[in-house]
């Protein structure tokens, strides 16, 4: 009887220990920084979201080979969303209690759903190149970080590029510009900026929604053939983008007159079409395919050469793989910056990481030291600017690979800022949020 009691006590102690391994407190004691990884490895966006996830995870592995974040090991766990908002919320709810540092939803729809949850749970959301465009205003959206650019930045740069192709902004007047877009929060994001630009410059904006997932577009492209817009802006994602390019080819619309957003400008979108997509351009979220970047070579040498790569070696350095790498780097540097204030070599909470993310200062030297020289421009955030960089450029498919085809464009803050402030003010009033002051940000 005494032996059975001792065995029961040992079993209870064992269960308690197993549970403690997953608690945030024990993670802190073990010096582990936990990053949830929301993925889209299945469903209509899988060909595009999979390399992003592989790059995201491989960068964490690379950081661990260098001793982690000042000695703090990175741990992570994937949760599959299939780009479905309800599944994204389920992943968030399941992983937030494991000591989540931050979340990167990889979906504007999921971002919308989590925007009201993040302030309650005090967990930052990094939405690099997507999400709510008005969340650039960190005074209102204090937990959202649309780092590197929003869809309003992308739309503004696209119009600047169209104007340059035409010979100047004055040539926009009377032109037809069509937006073929994924009929979802993602695809609708650029519309306010484009409408504002149309009002300023006098061009005719045509809105052509495509029902998700975007495999049926014949009616849309027949309308394009009938209306004959001077340019088509494409807000596609996953299977939608390749379908759009194929339909443009079938209806005789010149690919040289098409400009995709940065989620519609990667290898999976064009490689199977080859020369049929030649001349198609897309925005680059600063970076493009980066096979020669130092960080790419470091990942190949320290991760893939040791058989620890997450996906195929051949995709390392591709456009969306690099998007994942960049996204992971921003997350890591947010933690590293937080450690400067709250303790070097310590595990950072979500709230501490939030401070780090809104005090990023990645200048050219810092980026070079991290292996991103020539890949990104400097990124500097603040309490009121959670985006940190308003720059983008264009790359064009030559039938075999992507090549940069423009200089850098800077989004026009005279157009963007009023839109950001108006939309974020409406949100604050609707949700009864008192915007933070700069003094409050320093606390």
N, C-alpha and C positions, 0 to 999 in steps of 0.2 A: 504494500500500500504506500509506504514511504517512497519507494522507487517510482511508482506511478505519479506521485505528486511532484517529485523532482523533475520527471520527464515533462509533465504538463507545464510546469513553471518555465522550463527551458524552451518549450515550444512557444509559449506566450512571449518570452523575451526575444526569440528569433523573429516572430511576426512583427514585434515592435521595431526591431532593428531594420527589417526589410522596408517597413513603411517609412522609417526615418531617412533611409537612403534617398528617397524621392522628395523629401521636404526641402523647402528653400533654405532653412537654417543649416541643415546638414550639408547642402551644396556649398554654402558659404564657408563652413568649417573645412570642407574638402577643397576649397578654392576652385570651384567650377562655375563658369558663367554659362547659363543655359539659354540657347537660342532656338525657339520653335521654328520649324521650316514648313510653311504652307506651300504645297506643291500642286501642280496641275498635270501630272504624268499620265492621266487618262482623259478621255473625252475629246471634244473638238479642238482644244488648244494644245493637246499633248505634244505635237511635233515642235512647237515653239516654247512651251513652258518647261519641257524636260531639260533642254540644255541650260536654261536659266537655273534650274534647281541644281544641276550638276556643278555649274560654276560656283554657285552660292556655297555649297557644301565643301567643294574642293578648296576654296579660300580659307574656310575655317580649319581644314586639315593642314593647310600650309602654315597658318599662324601657329598651330599647335607644334609643328616641327621646329618652330623658332622659340619655343618656350611659352606659348600662349600670350595672353595680354599682360605683360609685365609679371609673368609667372602664374597667371590664372588660366587654367585649362578651359578651353571651349568645349561644351557638350551641346548636342543638338538632337532633335527628334522630328522626323517628317510626319506630316498629316496631309492626306490627299483630299483636295477640294473639288477636283474636276472642273474648276472654274464656276462652281455653283455656290451662290451666296449662302444658302442654308447650311451646306456642308462646311463652308468657311467659318461660319459662326460656331458650329459644333466643334471644329478644330480649336478655335480660340478658347471656348469654354473648357475644353478638355485639357489644354496645355497651359493655360494662364496660371494655374495653381502650382505648377512645378517650378516656380521661380523664374518665369519668363522675363527676359531682359527687355525684349521688344518684339513686335510682330511686323512682318512684311507680307501683306495680304496677296500681292500679285493679282489684284482684281479691284477695279473701281467699285463694282457692286458690293463686294465684301467690305471695302473701305467705308462706304456709306453706312453699312450696317454696324461697323465697329466704332465709328466716330463718337457715338454717345456712350459706348461701353468703356473705351480707353480712359477717359477722365475719372470714372468711378474706380477702376482697377489700378489707375496710375501706371499704365503701361504704354510707352510710346508706339506709334505706328509710323514706320518709314514707308513712303509710297513714292519711290524714286522713278519719276517720269510718268506717274499716273495719279489717280485719286481725285480729290476735290481741289479744283484750281484755286478757289478762294482760301484754301487752308494755308496758303503762303503767309497769311496774316496770323502769326503765332500768338498775337495778343488775344485772339478769339479762339483759334484752334491750337490750344497749348500742347496738345499731345500728337498732332499730325505733322509729319515732316515730308513734304513733297520735294525731296532733295533733287537737285540738278535741273528740275524743270517740270512744269505742269502742261496740261493740254492747251492752256491759253498761250503759253510760251511757244509750243509747237505750232499752233495755228497762226500766231503772229509771224513767226519765222517763215512759215510756208507762204504767206501772202507777200512778205518781203522778197522771197525768192521768185515768186511769180512776177512781181513788179520788175525785178531785175531782168528776168527773161524777156519781158515786154519792152524794156528800154526805159523804165522809170515809173514812179508811182502815179504820175499823171496819165499814164497809158492804161491804168486799171479801169478808168471810167467807161462804162458801157459794155465791159467785158462780162462774159458768163463764166462763173466758177461754180462747179458742182461739188457738193460734199456727199460722197457715198460712204455711209457709216453704219456700223454695227448698232442695231436698234436696242441699245442698253444704256445704262448710265455712262459707260465708257465712251460709246460712240456719240452721245449727246453733249459731252463736256465741251467740245470746241465751239459749239453753236453760238453762245453769247459773244465770244470774241469775234467770230467771223461776221456776225450781224453788225457789230460795232464797226468793223473795218469796212463792210459794205456801205454803211451809212456815211462814213468819212470819205470814201474814195469813189462811190457811185457805181460799183459793179453789181451785177445781178447774181445773188446767191441762191442756188438751187439745192434743196435738201432732199436727199434720196436715201431713206432708211432701208436697211436690209435685215430681215428677220434672222435671229440667231438660229443655228450656228453660222449661216451664211453660205450654204451649199447650193441654194436656189436663187439665182440672180438674173435670170434671162430677162424678166420684165424690166428690171432696173436698167440693164444695159441697152435694151431696146429704146428706153426713154432717153438714155444718154445719146444714142445714135440719132434720135429724133430732134433733141434739143441742141445737140452739137456744142457743148460748153467748150470754152477756150482752154480750160484746165479742169482736171478732176483731182480733188483731194480725197485720199482714201484712208478711212479710219477703220481698218480691218484688224483681225486678230485670229490666229489659228487658221483653220481651213478656209475662212472667208477671203483672206488676201490672195492666195493662189487662184481661187475661183474667180475673183474680180479680174485678175490679170488675164486669165484665160478667156473670160467673157469679152474683155476689151479687145483681145486679139481676134476673137471670132466676129465681133461687130465692126472691126476695122478702126477702133479708136487708138490713136498713136500712144504708145507707152511713154514716149518722150514728154507727153503732156500730163502725165500722172505723177503725183507726189504723195507718198504714204507717210503716215505718222511713224515714229520710231519703233512701234510694235508691229508695223507692217513692212519692215525693211531688213529682213534677215535671210539667211541661207534657205531655211525650209520654205520660205514664201516663193522662191524663184528657181531653185536648183533643178527641179524636175521639169521646168518650162524651158530653161536654158536660153537659147537665142530668142525664143518667143517673148521673153521678158526684157530683152536687151533695150536699154534706154530708160527703163523704169527707175525712178528716183525715190528716195525716202529720206526723211529727217534722221539724223543720228543724234542720240542722246549723248552728245559730245564724242563718245567713242564709236568705233566701227568694229570690223574684224581686226584683231590685234595680235597676229601670230608672232610679231617680233618684239612685243613689249617685254620688259624685264620680268614683270609679274607672271606672264605666260610661261616664260622659260623657267622661272622658279617653280611653278606648279608642276611642269613636266619633269623637272629634275628631282624635286623633293617629295612629290606625291605619286605621280603616274609611274615614274621609273622604279618605284618601290612596290608597284602593284596595288596601290591604295586609291587609285582614281575612282571617281564615282560613276563616270560614264566612259564612252569610248575616247581613246587618246586623240583620235582624229578631229574631234569637235573642239578641243582646247584652243582657245583664241578666236573662235567663231563669234559672230555678233551677239547672240543671246547668251552664250556661255559667258562672254565678257560682261554682259549686263548683270548676270548673277554674281560674278566676281566683284564688280564695282559695288553692287548693293551690299554684299557681305563686308567689304572694306569700310563702307560708310558706317555700318553697324558697329564694327570693331573699333573704329576710331572714335565713335561716340562714347563707348565705354572707356577707351584709353584717356580721352579728354576728361571724363568724369573722375577718373582716378587721380588726375592732377589736383582736383579740389577735395575729394573725399577719401583719398588714401591709395597711393600707388601699390599695386599688387593685391588689392582687395576686390572682392566680388561686389559689383555695383547693382543696386536695386533699379527697378524701372524708373522711379522718380529721380534717382541720381543720374541715370543714363539720359533722361530728358534734358537735364542741365547740360550734359556733355554735348548732346546733339544740337542744342541751340547756342553753343559756344565753339563750334567747329571753326578752325582756321587752317585749312589745308592749302598752303601756298605751293609754289612750284617746287621748292626744295623738299617739302614734306611729301609731296606726291612722288617726286623722283626717288626719295628714300624708300618709299613703299613699292616702287616698281611701276608707277603709273605715269612716268614722264612721257609726254606726247599723247597720252590717252585722254586726260582730263585737263580742264582749266581749273584754276584755284576755286575753292569752295569756302565761303565764309558766311556763317549763319548768325542770327541774333534772335533775341526774344520776339521781335516783330517780323523778322524775315526767316521763315523756316524752309525756304527754298535754297538760298545760298549761291545760286548761279543762274543767270538768265540766258545762257549761250547755247547755240546749237549750230550744226552744219549739215550739209547734204552729201549723201553718197549715192552712186549710180551703179546699177548692175550692167556689166559689159558682156553678159552671156555666160561667164564663168566665175566671176568674183565681183565683190563690191569695191568700188574705188571712190575716194572723196572727190567731189566735183564742185565744191564751192569753198569760199573762205568762211570764216566764222561770222555768224549773224547774232546780234544781241537783240532780244525782244524789247520792244519800245515800251518803257515804263510809263510814258505819258498816256498810253492806251491801256496797259495792263492794270496799273495801280488803281485808277478809279473803279474799274470793274471788280478788282479784288476787295477794295474797301466797301463798295456798295453791297456786294453779295455777302461778305462776312458780317457786315453790320446788320443786314436782314436776318442772318442766321442767329446772331447774338440776341436780337430782339425776340425772335421766335422762341428760342430756347432759354430766354431770361439769363443770359451770360453777361457778366460784367467784364469787359476786356481788361487784361492785365496792363499795368503801367510798367514802364522801364524800371522803376524803383522796385516793384514787386518781383521782377525777373532776377534781380541781384540777390534776393534772399535765399 
